Amino acid sequence: MHAFVTGGAGFIGSSLIDRLLADGHAVVAYDNFSTGQRAFLTAASRHPAFRLVEGDTLDLPALTRAMGGCDTVFHLAANADVRFGTEHPRKDLEQNTIATFHVLEAMRANAIRRIAFSSTGSVYGEAHVFPTPEDAPFPVQTSLYGASKLAGEGLIAAYGSGFGFEGCIFRFVSILGERYTHGHVFDFYRHLRRDPTRLTVLGNGKQRKSYLYIGDCLDAMLLAMAKTRRVIDIFNLGTDEYCEVNDSIGWMCERLGISPAREYTGGDRGWIGDNPFIFLDTAKIRALGWEPRLNIRQGILRTLDYLQQNPALLEARA
Ligand SMILES: NC(=O)c1ccc[n+]([C@@H]2O[C@H](COP(=O)([O-])OP(=O)(O)OC[C@H]3O[C@@H](n4cnc5c(N)ncnc54)[C@H](O)[C@@H]3O)[C@@H](O)[C@H]2O)c1
């Protein structure tokens, strides 16, 4: 593969790049470093088959030039934060939908047809079927992030029908592990470092969520990409379990040896667009022979250990 990875300096993108290089592929990373970390590309930068292009997915000519010579695109660049959508409604549209259109157009200009897209379980909005399969009833959207990703999925499917594009759309649950830089473990740990005696929890702490470890996520992505041909296929990626936010806090506090007073902001969700229950059916990816190696608790503890060992990140993404 000669892979082009948008968002290559991010949590998932940089981890994917290390895996692709280790597997013998050539990689071009494309990133504007809005949330990406240069340090995540230190190892890759020493590899002869790696090249970094600093650029923005909204800059179509630059994107098109950078993609030249590649044969597979992993489109991971996005505004990856669900939470603040209503504070800047244009951001999700631009960064997630228009940027995806640009990626598809740049691919078309370079005659590249294989794409992997990082979508999200948030596209199911507030699902009624649990665990939620890929063909669940068409979702009612509750976040601008989910809506913008679903629009990106629609464009990719249409480029599949219209221009013969093929590959995979991955609907991830929240991903955990090394290089994790945003999400509830990050937020809770940052607050607990400052004040281990108390913790504010958005909502009632009973939100039920599913998580997946980064290594397991990459295994699933690369397996599905190796097996999918001539179609745009959709895969849920997650573990076959979920936990409450309260469980997660309990595991973290046990590891840290602290017992903060928990203050709940109340209500059954943390913010507008927060889904109180996310649990995806992963039978389809499992049927290809994949299964996750880490459970949610192990993933959360590995993430916490990583953040404890890399405190500078807490400031970098504050
Ligand atoms: N982390 C998760 O739990 C999770 C869950 C579901 C879906 N996803 C999706 O997976 C992808 C990767 O997420 P992540 O957690 O690695 O996020 P991240 O913020 O760490 O990585 C995103 C990367 O994209 C880059 N980027 C953003 N806008 C850009 C632009 N306009 N031009 C060029 N580069 C740009 C950032 O600098 C960053 O390096 C995203 O598409 C996200 O929506 C992530």
The ligand as an SDF file (V2000), in Angstrom:
LIG
                    3D

 44 48  0  0  0  0  0  0  0  0999 V2000
  -11.0640    9.1240   19.3490 N   0  0  0  0  0  0  0  0  0  0  0  0
  -12.2870    8.6020   19.3270 C   0  0  0  0  0  0  0  0  0  0  0  0
  -12.7770    8.1090   20.3440 O   0  0  0  0  0  0  0  0  0  0  0  0
  -13.0940    8.6080   18.0690 C   0  0  0  0  0  0  0  0  0  0  0  0
  -14.3590    8.0090   18.0770 C   0  0  0  0  0  0  0  0  0  0  0  0
  -15.1210    8.0170   16.8980 C   0  0  0  0  0  0  0  0  0  0  0  0
  -14.6040    8.5870   15.7580 C   0  0  0  0  0  0  0  0  0  0  0  0
  -13.3800    9.1770   15.7710 N   0  0  0  0  0  0  0  0  0  0  0  0
  -12.8730    9.7830   14.5550 C   0  0  0  0  0  0  0  0  0  0  0  0
  -11.5700    9.2970   14.3040 O   0  0  0  0  0  0  0  0  0  0  0  0
  -10.7780   10.3250   13.6890 C   0  0  0  0  0  0  0  0  0  0  0  0
   -9.5040   10.5380   14.4500 C   0  0  0  0  0  0  0  0  0  0  0  0
   -9.8280   10.9420   15.7700 O   0  0  0  0  0  0  0  0  0  0  0  0
   -8.7000   11.2250   16.8490 P   0  0  0  0  0  0  0  0  0  0  0  0
   -9.2490   10.8030   18.1500 O   0  0  0  0  0  0  0  0  0  0  0  0
   -7.4050   10.6820   16.3890 O   0  0  0  0  0  0  0  0  0  0  0  0
   -8.6900   12.8100   16.8210 O   0  0  0  0  0  0  0  0  0  0  0  0
   -7.4550   13.8270   16.8530 P   0  0  0  0  0  0  0  0  0  0  0  0
   -8.0290   15.1640   17.1280 O   0  0  0  0  0  0  0  0  0  0  0  0
   -6.3810   13.3070   17.7390 O   0  0  0  0  0  0  0  0  0  0  0  0
   -6.9340   13.7370   15.3620 O   0  0  0  0  0  0  0  0  0  0  0  0
   -7.4560   14.4910   14.3190 C   0  0  0  0  0  0  0  0  0  0  0  0
   -6.2730   14.9460   13.4850 C   0  0  0  0  0  0  0  0  0  0  0  0
   -6.7560   15.6570   12.3410 O   0  0  0  0  0  0  0  0  0  0  0  0
   -6.0060   16.8560   12.1940 C   0  0  0  0  0  0  0  0  0  0  0  0
   -6.8860   17.8100   11.5250 N   0  0  0  0  0  0  0  0  0  0  0  0
   -8.0370   18.3210   11.9960 C   0  0  0  0  0  0  0  0  0  0  0  0
   -8.5760   19.1690   11.0950 N   0  0  0  0  0  0  0  0  0  0  0  0
   -7.7420   19.1660   10.0280 C   0  0  0  0  0  0  0  0  0  0  0  0
   -7.7600   19.8410    8.7750 C   0  0  0  0  0  0  0  0  0  0  0  0
   -8.7270   20.7010    8.4760 N   0  0  0  0  0  0  0  0  0  0  0  0
   -6.7530   19.6120    7.9270 N   0  0  0  0  0  0  0  0  0  0  0  0
   -5.7390   18.7500    8.2360 C   0  0  0  0  0  0  0  0  0  0  0  0
   -5.6780   18.0890    9.4040 N   0  0  0  0  0  0  0  0  0  0  0  0
   -6.6700   18.2970   10.2900 C   0  0  0  0  0  0  0  0  0  0  0  0
   -5.6440   17.2700   13.6040 C   0  0  0  0  0  0  0  0  0  0  0  0
   -4.5400   18.1350   13.6630 O   0  0  0  0  0  0  0  0  0  0  0  0
   -5.3560   15.9120   14.2370 C   0  0  0  0  0  0  0  0  0  0  0  0
   -4.0090   15.5330   14.0390 O   0  0  0  0  0  0  0  0  0  0  0  0
  -11.6710   11.5420   13.6070 C   0  0  0  0  0  0  0  0  0  0  0  0
  -12.2530   11.5710   12.3160 O   0  0  0  0  0  0  0  0  0  0  0  0
  -12.7250   11.2880   14.6420 C   0  0  0  0  0  0  0  0  0  0  0  0
  -13.9290   11.9500   14.3530 O   0  0  0  0  0  0  0  0  0  0  0  0
  -12.6160    9.2000   16.9010 C   0  0  0  0  0  0  0  0  0  0  0  0
  1  2  1  0
  2  3  2  0
  2  4  1  0
  4  5  1  0
  4 44  2  0
  5  6  2  0
  6  7  1  0
  7  8  2  0
  8  9  1  0
  8 44  1  0
  9 10  1  0
  9 42  1  0
 10 11  1  0
 11 12  1  0
 11 40  1  0
 12 13  1  0
 13 14  1  0
 14 15  2  0
 14 16  1  0
 14 17  1  0
 17 18  1  0
 18 19  2  0
 18 20  1  0
 18 21  1  0
 21 22  1  0
 22 23  1  0
 23 24  1  0
 23 38  1  0
 24 25  1  0
 25 26  1  0
 25 36  1  0
 26 27  1  0
 26 35  1  0
 27 28  2  0
 28 29  1  0
 29 30  1  0
 29 35  2  0
 30 31  1  0
 30 32  2  0
 32 33  1  0
 33 34  2  0
 34 35  1  0
 36 37  1  0
 36 38  1  0
 38 39  1  0
 40 41  1  0
 40 42  1  0
 42 43  1  0
M  CHG  2   8   1  16  -1
M  END
$$$$
